[in-house]
């Protein structure tokens, strides 16, 4: 059953290529959604897919970007199916 994960990353996550890295990694997985910078310095990532696919995608992203991430908050909810692909939002 597909689900949505809304993830908030804090730390030194803006200005380090976080959004581009997330988009590049997302292409290797069956996930859809977006990533964007927030005005408060955090990065918001919304992704939908099968739970195990989301686990692998987010796990790889966090491994690659771990030196920049201080805290991660995850909110799980039912998938809506509204996304086509994975993109950067501005």
TAURSUL-V962709 format. One line per field, one symbol per residue. phi: phi as a letter, one per 40 degrees, with the letter a starting at -180 (. if undefined). psi: psi as a letter, one per 40 degrees, with the letter a starting at -180 (. if undefined). burial: # if it has 16 or more other C-alpha atoms within 10 Angstrom, else .. A space follows every 10 residues. Layout:
phi->???
psi->???
burial->???
//
This chain:
phi->.cbbbbbbbb hcbbgbgccc cccccdccbc bbiabacbdc gcbbbbbbic dcccdccccc dcccbdcbcc abbbbbaccb gccbgbacbb
psi->hiihhhhhhi ageieeeddd ddddddeeig iiaiiiiide eihhhhiiai dddddddddd ddddedeehd ihhhhiiiid eeihahihi.
burial->.######### .###...##. .##.##.... #######... .########. ...#..##.. ##..#..##. ........#. .....##...
//
